[in-house]
Amino acid sequence: MSSPPVVLTVAGTDSGGAAGIAADLATIGHLGAHGACVVTAVTAQDTLGVHAVHPVPLEVVAAQLDAVLEDLPVAAVKTGMVGSPEVVAMVADRVRTARLPLVVDPVLVATSGAVLGGRQVVRAYLEHLLPVATVATPNSDEAAALAGRQGTPRELAVALAGRGGAVLLTGGDSGADLLVVPGCDPVLLRHDAVVTSNDHGTGCTHSAALATFLAHGAPLAEAAALAATYTAGQLHAGRRWRLGRGRGPVAHTVVPQEPGSG
């Protein structure tokens, strides 16, 4: 059996196991890759919200990242919650030097509404991380925050794509994502919409899946379509779960099912 590709996630923890590094590593492994991780922040978090955040010092984040990059043949990187502008700049520099595919999930607001990235982090994304990203995966609120204005999904995605790599504006339960590659016409990627309150960790799961499909060698548009299908399948699989008192976790423990089956 050949060695699996390595996908590195740079993100925060979720003590409830639904989002962040917990979701990323579960997704990466579920899709046949080896997950490595760099912890940027430790959160006290459950299905009701984020109760406390402890950022990991810059030098410790850098040491984790260097340890992985110097030892493992990383095929793709994804970022989630980065914690501080300094960490954003450092990660961007390391990825640029290593010339690795990079999926940027700009985690600015948690599912519960907790703010995880302020104006300085937004500025760091724009100045450092988006220019080296293969693709960024904001939802509409994150896209508006990064663009500094409101607009249609197309307007926001085109504006952000001008900052660097491609933008995959995720549509959530709208049933469509918008992929904008610089210099190309926008492409609407339709997927199944799943109505469920068990959606904590959806963005993390989707971006980790996208990074994993890229690590397996899929072209961007194909990887984006596969990631959307996978995420919809996991949302469907856990739609009737009863875990926690708030918005429950996306399923990470079962074989993917097609939405509408079962």
MIVEX-736111 format. One record per residue (C-alpha): residue number from 1; residue in three letters; x, y, z. Coordinates in nm, 4 decimals, always signed. Example, Ala and Ser with C-alpha at 12.3 -4.5 7.8 and 13.67 -1.06 7.14 Angstrom:
+-----+--------+----------+----------+----------+
! num ! residu !        u !        v !        w !
+-----+--------+----------+----------+----------+
!   1 !    ALA !  +1.2300 !  -0.4500 !  +0.7800 !
!   2 !    SER !  +1.3670 !  -0.1060 !  +0.7140 !
+-----+--------+----------+----------+----------+
END
This chain:
+-----+--------+----------+----------+----------+
! num ! residu !        u !        v !        w !
+-----+--------+----------+----------+----------+
!   1 !    MET !  +0.0000 !  +0.0000 !  +0.0000 !
!   2 !    SER !  +0.1409 !  +0.3379 !  -0.0994 !
!   3 !    SER !  +0.1821 !  +0.6179 !  +0.1513 !
!   4 !    PRO !  -0.1116 !  +0.8574 !  +0.1785 !
!   5 !    PRO !  -0.0753 !  +1.2267 !  +0.0954 !
!   6 !    VAL !  -0.0203 !  +1.4557 !  +0.3928 !
!   7 !    VAL !  -0.2603 !  +1.7425 !  +0.4578 !
!   8 !    LEU !  -0.1663 !  +2.0009 !  +0.7191 !
!   9 !    THR !  -0.4272 !  +2.1991 !  +0.9090 !
!  10 !    VAL !  -0.3325 !  +2.5216 !  +1.0856 !
!  11 !    ALA !  -0.6236 !  +2.6027 !  +1.3157 !
!  12 !    GLY !  -0.7657 !  +2.6226 !  +1.6662 !
!  13 !    THR !  -0.9071 !  +2.3484 !  +1.8841 !
!  14 !    ASP !  -1.2725 !  +2.2849 !  +1.9673 !
!  15 !    SER !  -1.3177 !  +2.1122 !  +2.3009 !
!  16 !    GLY !  -1.6602 !  +1.9952 !  +2.1849 !
!  17 !    GLY !  -1.5010 !  +1.8110 !  +1.8931 !
!  18 !    ALA !  -1.7228 !  +1.9624 !  +1.6229 !
!  19 !    ALA !  -1.5080 !  +2.2231 !  +1.4504 !
!  20 !    GLY !  -1.1476 !  +2.3371 !  +1.4150 !
!  21 !    ILE !  -0.8703 !  +2.0810 !  +1.4211 !
!  22 !    ALA !  -1.1062 !  +1.8048 !  +1.5398 !
!  23 !    ALA !  -1.3216 !  +1.8419 !  +1.2276 !
!  24 !    ASP !  -1.0210 !  +1.8881 !  +1.0021 !
!  25 !    LEU !  -0.8326 !  +1.5766 !  +1.1105 !
!  26 !    ALA !  -1.1454 !  +1.3612 !  +1.1055 !
!  27 !    THR !  -1.2269 !  +1.4792 !  +0.7523 !
!  28 !    ILE !  -0.8718 !  +1.4404 !  +0.6231 !
!  29 !    GLY !  -0.8488 !  +1.0859 !  +0.7562 !
!  30 !    HIS !  -1.1971 !  +0.9976 !  +0.6333 !
!  31 !    LEU !  -1.0894 !  +1.0956 !  +0.2818 !
!  32 !    GLY !  -0.7741 !  +0.8854 !  +0.2773 !
!  33 !    ALA !  -0.4991 !  +1.1281 !  +0.3702 !
!  34 !    HIS !  -0.2727 !  +1.1665 !  +0.6722 !
!  35 !    GLY !  -0.3543 !  +1.4714 !  +0.8810 !
!  36 !    ALA !  -0.0900 !  +1.6824 !  +1.0513 !
!  37 !    CYS !  -0.1796 !  +1.9793 !  +1.2673 !
!  38 !    VAL !  -0.0533 !  +2.3105 !  +1.3975 !
!  39 !    VAL !  -0.2542 !  +2.4509 !  +1.6896 !
!  40 !    THR !  -0.2977 !  +2.8283 !  +1.6805 !
!  41 !    ALA !  -0.5405 !  +2.8641 !  +1.9709 !
!  42 !    VAL !  -0.7067 !  +2.6550 !  +2.2393 !
!  43 !    THR !  -1.0762 !  +2.7255 !  +2.2847 !
!  44 !    ALA !  -1.3295 !  +2.6338 !  +2.5500 !
!  45 !    GLN !  -1.6138 !  +2.5558 !  +2.3124 !
!  46 !    ASP !  -1.9302 !  +2.3513 !  +2.2937 !
!  47 !    THR !  -2.2458 !  +2.3399 !  +2.0818 !
!  48 !    LEU !  -2.3696 !  +2.6582 !  +2.2501 !
!  49 !    GLY !  -2.0694 !  +2.8749 !  +2.1708 !
!  50 !    VAL !  -1.7095 !  +2.9742 !  +2.2353 !
!  51 !    HIS !  -1.6564 !  +3.0502 !  +2.6031 !
!  52 !    ALA !  -1.2834 !  +3.1241 !  +2.6110 !
!  53 !    VAL !  -0.9913 !  +3.1508 !  +2.3694 !
!  54 !    HIS !  -0.6243 !  +3.1070 !  +2.4580 !
!  55 !    PRO !  -0.3963 !  +3.2032 !  +2.1658 !
!  56 !    VAL !  -0.0802 !  +2.9960 !  +2.1272 !
!  57 !    PRO !  +0.2346 !  +3.2153 !  +2.1254 !
!  58 !    LEU !  +0.3743 !  +3.2944 !  +1.7813 !
!  59 !    GLU !  +0.7035 !  +3.1145 !  +1.8432 !
!  60 !    VAL !  +0.5225 !  +2.7953 !  +1.9432 !
!  61 !    VAL !  +0.3000 !  +2.8067 !  +1.6348 !
!  62 !    ALA !  +0.6103 !  +2.8604 !  +1.4199 !
!  63 !    ALA !  +0.7923 !  +2.5707 !  +1.5889 !
!  64 !    GLN !  +0.4977 !  +2.3370 !  +1.5208 !
!  65 !    LEU !  +0.4816 !  +2.4446 !  +1.1582 !
!  66 !    ASP !  +0.8557 !  +2.4062 !  +1.1045 !
!  67 !    ALA !  +0.8534 !  +2.0616 !  +1.2667 !
!  68 !    VAL !  +0.5880 !  +1.9386 !  +1.0234 !
!  69 !    LEU !  +0.7307 !  +2.0991 !  +0.7093 !
!  70 !    GLU !  +1.0838 !  +1.9790 !  +0.7808 !
!  71 !    ASP !  +0.9791 !  +1.6176 !  +0.8353 !
!  72 !    LEU !  +0.6654 !  +1.5290 !  +0.6391 !
!  73 !    PRO !  +0.5961 !  +1.5524 !  +0.2634 !
!  74 !    VAL !  +0.3039 !  +1.7923 !  +0.2960 !
!  75 !    ALA !  +0.0856 !  +1.7929 !  -0.0163 !
!  76 !    ALA !  -0.1601 !  +2.0651 !  +0.0859 !
!  77 !    VAL !  -0.2240 !  +2.3089 !  +0.3695 !
!  78 !    LYS !  -0.5468 !  +2.4540 !  +0.5029 !
!  79 !    THR !  -0.5901 !  +2.7313 !  +0.7538 !
!  80 !    GLY !  -0.8807 !  +2.7909 !  +0.9869 !
!  81 !    MET !  -0.8737 !  +3.0099 !  +1.2964 !
!  82 !    VAL !  -0.5294 !  +3.1712 !  +1.2995 !
!  83 !    GLY !  -0.5489 !  +3.3735 !  +1.6180 !
!  84 !    SER !  -0.3417 !  +3.6830 !  +1.5418 !
!  85 !    PRO !  -0.2073 !  +3.8992 !  +1.2558 !
!  86 !    GLU !  +0.1459 !  +3.7860 !  +1.3379 !
!  87 !    VAL !  +0.0515 !  +3.4206 !  +1.2936 !
!  88 !    VAL !  -0.1200 !  +3.5010 !  +0.9631 !
!  89 !    ALA !  +0.1960 !  +3.6670 !  +0.8301 !
!  90 !    MET !  +0.4219 !  +3.3866 !  +0.9526 !
!  91 !    VAL !  +0.2067 !  +3.1116 !  +0.8010 !
!  92 !    ALA !  +0.1889 !  +3.2985 !  +0.4714 !
!  93 !    ASP !  +0.5674 !  +3.3284 !  +0.4631 !
!  94 !    ARG !  +0.6199 !  +2.9578 !  +0.5333 !
!  95 !    VAL !  +0.3658 !  +2.8491 !  +0.2716 !
!  96 !    ARG !  +0.5116 !  +3.0847 !  +0.0126 !
!  97 !    THR !  +0.8605 !  +2.9455 !  +0.0740 !
!  98 !    ALA !  +0.7404 !  +2.5848 !  +0.0564 !
!  99 !    ARG !  +0.5238 !  +2.6535 !  -0.2528 !
! 100 !    LEU !  +0.2367 !  +2.4431 !  -0.1266 !
! 101 !    PRO !  -0.1293 !  +2.4437 !  -0.2299 !
! 102 !    LEU !  -0.3160 !  +2.6456 !  +0.0316 !
! 103 !    VAL !  -0.6847 !  +2.6510 !  +0.1202 !
! 104 !    VAL !  -0.7750 !  +2.9512 !  +0.3358 !
! 105 !    ASP !  -1.0920 !  +2.9186 !  +0.5405 !
! 106 !    PRO !  -1.1144 !  +3.2716 !  +0.6829 !
! 107 !    VAL !  -1.2634 !  +3.1870 !  +1.0220 !
! 108 !    LEU !  -1.3755 !  +3.5248 !  +1.1524 !
! 109 !    VAL !  -1.7027 !  +3.4377 !  +1.3275 !
! 110 !    ALA !  -1.7997 !  +3.1061 !  +1.4896 !
! 111 !    THR !  -2.1306 !  +2.9329 !  +1.4172 !
! 112 !    SER !  -2.2490 !  +3.0662 !  +1.7538 !
! 113 !    GLY !  -2.1672 !  +3.4248 !  +1.6545 !
! 114 !    ALA !  -1.8472 !  +3.4595 !  +1.8585 !
! 115 !    VAL !  -1.5922 !  +3.6876 !  +1.6880 !
! 116 !    LEU !  -1.2684 !  +3.4969 !  +1.6247 !
! 117 !    GLY !  -1.0872 !  +3.7486 !  +1.4044 !
! 118 !    GLY !  -1.0974 !  +4.1285 !  +1.4331 !
! 119 !    ARG !  -0.9968 !  +4.4083 !  +1.1968 !
! 120 !    GLN !  -0.6244 !  +4.3474 !  +1.2320 !
! 121 !    VAL !  -0.6679 !  +3.9809 !  +1.1418 !
! 122 !    VAL !  -0.8803 !  +4.0800 !  +0.8399 !
! 123 !    ARG !  -0.6069 !  +4.3191 !  +0.7275 !
! 124 !    ALA !  -0.3456 !  +4.0458 !  +0.7681 !
! 125 !    TYR !  -0.5537 !  +3.8076 !  +0.5564 !
! 126 !    LEU !  -0.5714 !  +4.0672 !  +0.2794 !
! 127 !    GLU !  -0.2048 !  +4.1624 !  +0.2935 !
! 128 !    HIS !  -0.0420 !  +3.8255 !  +0.3549 !
! 129 !    LEU !  -0.2551 !  +3.5111 !  +0.3303 !
! 130 !    LEU !  -0.4950 !  +3.5672 !  +0.0390 !
! 131 !    PRO !  -0.2099 !  +3.6593 !  -0.1998 !
! 132 !    VAL !  -0.0501 !  +3.3156 !  -0.1470 !
! 133 !    ALA !  -0.3733 !  +3.1148 !  -0.1316 !
! 134 !    THR !  -0.4681 !  +2.8620 !  -0.3961 !
! 135 !    VAL !  -0.8292 !  +2.9216 !  -0.2956 !
! 136 !    ALA !  -1.0145 !  +3.0968 !  -0.0148 !
! 137 !    THR !  -1.3488 !  +2.9611 !  +0.1077 !
! 138 !    PRO !  -1.5435 !  +3.2424 !  +0.2764 !
! 139 !    ASN !  -1.9165 !  +3.2384 !  +0.3352 !
! 140 !    SER !  -2.1091 !  +3.5534 !  +0.2441 !
! 141 !    ASP !  -2.0553 !  +3.7230 !  +0.5811 !
! 142 !    GLU !  -1.6823 !  +3.6503 !  +0.5797 !
! 143 !    ALA !  -1.6538 !  +3.7672 !  +0.2194 !
! 144 !    ALA !  -1.8225 !  +4.0969 !  +0.3073 !
! 145 !    ALA !  -1.5928 !  +4.1423 !  +0.6071 !
! 146 !    LEU !  -1.2836 !  +4.0771 !  +0.3950 !
! 147 !    ALA !  -1.4027 !  +4.3001 !  +0.1101 !
! 148 !    GLY !  -1.4993 !  +4.5753 !  +0.3516 !
! 149 !    ARG !  -1.8422 !  +4.6200 !  +0.1957 !
! 150 !    GLN !  -2.1679 !  +4.4507 !  +0.1110 !
! 151 !    GLY !  -2.2434 !  +4.3202 !  -0.2364 !
! 152 !    THR !  -2.3780 !  +4.0339 !  -0.4404 !
! 153 !    PRO !  -2.1987 !  +3.6991 !  -0.4080 !
! 154 !    ARG !  -2.0467 !  +3.7520 !  -0.7523 !
! 155 !    GLU !  -1.9254 !  +4.1043 !  -0.6685 !
! 156 !    LEU !  -1.7673 !  +3.9935 !  -0.3422 !
! 157 !    ALA !  -1.6038 !  +3.6832 !  -0.4889 !
! 158 !    VAL !  -1.4598 !  +3.8775 !  -0.7839 !
! 159 !    ALA !  -1.3278 !  +4.1490 !  -0.5522 !
! 160 !    LEU !  -1.1521 !  +3.8966 !  -0.3280 !
! 161 !    ALA !  -1.0173 !  +3.6919 !  -0.6199 !
! 162 !    GLY !  -0.8376 !  +4.0081 !  -0.7279 !
! 163 !    ARG !  -0.6361 !  +3.9847 !  -0.4063 !
! 164 !    GLY !  -0.4606 !  +3.6633 !  -0.5066 !
! 165 !    GLY !  -0.5840 !  +3.3129 !  -0.5746 !
! 166 !    ALA !  -0.9264 !  +3.1724 !  -0.6466 !
! 167 !    VAL !  -1.2304 !  +3.2289 !  -0.4263 !
! 168 !    LEU !  -1.4941 !  +2.9665 !  -0.3534 !
! 169 !    LEU !  -1.7829 !  +3.1564 !  -0.1994 !
! 170 !    THR !  -1.9766 !  +2.8946 !  -0.0076 !
! 171 !    GLY !  -2.3533 !  +2.9097 !  -0.0218 !
! 172 !    GLY !  -2.4390 !  +2.6937 !  +0.2779 !
! 173 !    ASP !  -2.8013 !  +2.5844 !  +0.2584 !
! 174 !    SER !  -2.8592 !  +2.7783 !  -0.0657 !
! 175 !    GLY !  -2.7478 !  +2.4747 !  -0.2637 !
! 176 !    ALA !  -2.4754 !  +2.6461 !  -0.4669 !
! 177 !    ASP !  -2.1175 !  +2.7670 !  -0.4294 !
! 178 !    LEU !  -1.9554 !  +3.0266 !  -0.6550 !
! 179 !    LEU !  -1.6029 !  +2.9588 !  -0.7816 !
! 180 !    VAL !  -1.4091 !  +3.2560 !  -0.9150 !
! 181 !    VAL !  -1.0635 !  +3.1966 !  -1.0618 !
! 182 !    PRO !  -0.8737 !  +3.5127 !  -1.1572 !
! 183 !    GLY !  -0.9018 !  +3.5725 !  -1.5314 !
! 184 !    CYS !  -1.1902 !  +3.3267 !  -1.5765 !
! 185 !    ASP !  -1.5673 !  +3.3548 !  -1.5751 !
! 186 !    PRO !  -1.7330 !  +3.2685 !  -1.2410 !
! 187 !    VAL !  -1.8668 !  +2.9128 !  -1.2182 !
! 188 !    LEU !  -2.1731 !  +2.8173 !  -1.0144 !
! 189 !    LEU !  -2.1283 !  +2.4802 !  -0.8444 !
! 190 !    ARG !  -2.4625 !  +2.3366 !  -0.7379 !
! 191 !    HIS !  -2.4914 !  +2.0865 !  -0.4545 !
! 192 !    ASP !  -2.7587 !  +1.9353 !  -0.2355 !
! 193 !    ALA !  -2.8944 !  +2.1601 !  +0.0370 !
! 194 !    VAL !  -2.9430 !  +1.9874 !  +0.3726 !
! 195 !    VAL !  -3.1770 !  +2.1354 !  +0.6318 !
! 196 !    THR !  -3.0345 !  +2.0549 !  +0.9754 !
! 197 !    SER !  -2.9375 !  +2.2240 !  +1.3002 !
! 198 !    ASN !  -2.6387 !  +1.9886 !  +1.3263 !
! 199 !    ASP !  -2.4079 !  +2.2128 !  +1.1271 !
! 200 !    HIS !  -2.1356 !  +2.3070 !  +1.3759 !
! 201 !    GLY !  -1.8082 !  +2.2599 !  +1.1896 !
! 202 !    THR !  -1.9490 !  +2.2782 !  +0.8355 !
! 203 !    GLY !  -1.6948 !  +2.5313 !  +0.7091 !
! 204 !    CYS !  -1.4030 !  +2.3437 !  +0.8642 !
! 205 !    THR !  -1.5225 !  +2.0145 !  +0.7189 !
! 206 !    HIS !  -1.5704 !  +2.1646 !  +0.3727 !
! 207 !    SER !  -1.2318 !  +2.3377 !  +0.3564 !
! 208 !    ALA !  -1.0499 !  +2.0319 !  +0.4945 !
! 209 !    ALA !  -1.2197 !  +1.8158 !  +0.2320 !
! 210 !    LEU !  -1.1214 !  +2.0617 !  -0.0400 !
! 211 !    ALA !  -0.7577 !  +2.0579 !  +0.0724 !
! 212 !    THR !  -0.7617 !  +1.6777 !  +0.0849 !
! 213 !    PHE !  -0.9009 !  +1.6395 !  -0.2671 !
! 214 !    LEU !  -0.6350 !  +1.8846 !  -0.3903 !
! 215 !    ALA !  -0.3713 !  +1.6727 !  -0.2125 !
! 216 !    HIS !  -0.5032 !  +1.3691 !  -0.4001 !
! 217 !    GLY !  -0.4379 !  +1.5567 !  -0.7250 !
! 218 !    ALA !  -0.7851 !  +1.6745 !  -0.8236 !
! 219 !    PRO !  -0.8068 !  +2.0000 !  -1.0238 !
! 220 !    LEU !  -0.9574 !  +2.2907 !  -0.8311 !
! 221 !    ALA !  -1.3076 !  +2.2856 !  -0.9831 !
! 222 !    GLU !  -1.3336 !  +1.9086 !  -0.9394 !
! 223 !    ALA !  -1.2002 !  +1.9278 !  -0.5833 !
! 224 !    ALA !  -1.4547 !  +2.1997 !  -0.5021 !
! 225 !    ALA !  -1.7425 !  +1.9907 !  -0.6362 !
! 226 !    LEU !  -1.6243 !  +1.6813 !  -0.4484 !
! 227 !    ALA !  -1.5845 !  +1.8784 !  -0.1251 !
! 228 !    ALA !  -1.9380 !  +2.0145 !  -0.1524 !
! 229 !    THR !  -2.0809 !  +1.6675 !  -0.2156 !
! 230 !    TYR !  -1.8868 !  +1.5191 !  +0.0759 !
! 231 !    THR !  -1.9939 !  +1.7935 !  +0.3165 !
! 232 !    ALA !  -2.3592 !  +1.7651 !  +0.2138 !
! 233 !    GLY !  -2.3385 !  +1.3890 !  +0.2691 !
! 234 !    GLN !  -2.1985 !  +1.4321 !  +0.6191 !
! 235 !    LEU !  -2.4624 !  +1.6912 !  +0.7076 !
! 236 !    HIS !  -2.7287 !  +1.4494 !  +0.5880 !
! 237 !    ALA !  -2.5770 !  +1.1603 !  +0.7850 !
! 238 !    GLY !  -2.5891 !  +1.3509 !  +1.1148 !
! 239 !    ARG !  -2.9081 !  +1.5455 !  +1.0598 !
! 240 !    ARG !  -3.1019 !  +1.3529 !  +1.3288 !
! 241 !    TRP !  -2.8259 !  +1.3351 !  +1.5892 !
! 242 !    ARG !  -2.8930 !  +1.4594 !  +1.9411 !
! 243 !    LEU !  -2.5583 !  +1.5795 !  +2.0690 !
! 244 !    GLY !  -2.5293 !  +1.8874 !  +2.2879 !
! 245 !    ARG !  -2.7761 !  +2.1599 !  +2.3768 !
! 246 !    GLY !  -2.7065 !  +2.3856 !  +2.0805 !
! 247 !    ARG !  -2.6101 !  +2.3473 !  +1.7164 !
! 248 !    GLY !  -2.4847 !  +1.9905 !  +1.6950 !
! 249 !    PRO !  -2.1750 !  +1.8682 !  +1.5102 !
! 250 !    VAL !  -2.1444 !  +1.7647 !  +1.1482 !
! 251 !    ALA !  -2.1095 !  +1.3869 !  +1.1284 !
! 252 !    HIS !  -1.7490 !  +1.2697 !  +1.1094 !
! 253 !    THR !  -1.7937 !  +0.9079 !  +1.2148 !
! 254 !    VAL !  -2.0052 !  +0.7411 !  +0.9476 !
! 255 !    VAL !  -1.9785 !  +0.6354 !  +0.5871 !
! 256 !    PRO !  -2.0941 !  +0.9238 !  +0.3638 !
! 257 !    GLN !  -2.4477 !  +0.8946 !  +0.2356 !
! 258 !    GLU !  -2.6135 !  +1.0690 !  -0.0548 !
! 259 !    PRO !  -2.8536 !  +1.3409 !  +0.0624 !
! 260 !    GLY !  -3.2086 !  +1.2093 !  +0.0382 !
! 261 !    SER !  -3.1114 !  +0.8472 !  +0.1033 !
! 262 !    GLY !  -3.1893 !  +0.6569 !  +0.4203 !
+-----+--------+----------+----------+----------+
END
